């Protein structure tokens, strides 16, 4: 990373570091938008509104918000999750993520994400990144 000449370097001392997954370590935007687009088309939902409001929100909460009246939200959320779990093409590590994770002690790093553990494992693996402990 190149810093401007007038930048001041700072040192941060911490016992642990928490990283978000999507958008911080992993770029999964194209896959997420593709899956939501297919899901929205299947159920006649407003994809533009879903994409405007769903990033960083647990899938179940978004399904609950947009599901047709009387729909089985649990079943729809499971269906969406299954769709997401089989899509890995296009999921990539963001620049510097792998080097950063390798440079930190494994017991001092954690992943925080709105994805469930299974999806987080799949996306981190697809991006070629180690899953923090």
N, C-alpha and C positions, 0 to 999 in steps of 0.2 A: 504494500500500500504506500503510495506517495502522499506525503502531507505538504501543504503549502509551507514555504520557508519561514513564515512568521507564526507557525503553529507551535503550541507548547505541548510537549509530551507529558502525560500524567501517569502515575502509577496507582493501580488499584489493588488493594490487598483484600482477598475474599477467601472464605473457607469452601465455598461452593458456587457453582454457576448454573443457572437455570436457562435453558434454551427453549423457545417455541420451535415447533417443527416447520410447518408450512409457512413459507415466506421468510424464514430465518435461516434454516439449514437446508430445506428442501423446496424446490419449485415444483408444485403439483397443480398449479393453476389451470393449465390446459385440460388435464384429466378431470379435475373437479368440475369444471364448467361443462365439459362434454357429458359427464355422467348426469349432472343436474339437468342439462338440456334434454337428454333422452328420457329422464324421469318425468320432467315437466310435460313433454310432448305426450307421453303415455297416459298421463292423468289430466291433461287439459289445463295445466297450471301456467301462470305467468312467469316465464323464464327470466325476463328482464328484472322483474321485482325480486325474484328469488336470488339472482346473482347480485343485485344491489344490496341485499340485506343478509346474505348467508355466510360470507367469509368470516372465519373466526368464531362461528356459532356452531354448537353441536348439531349434527345432522337431524337428530330427533326433534330438536326445538324448531328447526326450520320446517320439517315435515309437519309437525303439529300446527304451525302457523298457517301453512298453505294447503293442507290436505282438504279434500272435499268434505262437506258436512257428513257426519256419520261414518267416515272412513276409519279403518282399523290402523291407527297411527303406529302401533307397535309393529304390525306386519309390514306396513309401508317403509318404516325405518329399517327393518331387517332387509327388505328388498333392496333399498338404496345402498345399504352397507355391503350386500353381496355384489352389487354392481361395482362399487368402488374397489373392492378387494381384488377383483380380477383385472383391473386396469392398472398396469404399471408402465406401459410404454409412454415415454415422454416425461416421466418423473426423473428429475436430475438433482444432484447436489448443487447448491448455490456456491459460487466461487469462494474459495477459502474455507468452506465448512469442514471438509475432511481434515485439512491441516490443523485447523483450530481444535477440533475434537481430539485429534491424536496428540496435540501438545499439552493437553490438560490431564491431570490425574483422573483415572476412571472413577474413583470413588468420590469425586468432587463435582461431578457433572450429572445433571438430571434433565430429562425432557418433559416439557409441559405442552400439552396440545389439546385441542377440542376433539381430536380423533380418539377412537377407542384403542386399546393396546394392540389388538390384532392389526388394525389398519396402520398404526404407527410402525409396528414391526415391518409390515410389508413395504411401506413407503421408504423407510430408512434403508432397508435392504435393497430396494430397487434403485435408490440413489447411491448405493455403494458406501453408505455411512455406517459406522458402528453405533449400535443402540447403547446409549448411556445406561449405567447400572441402575 
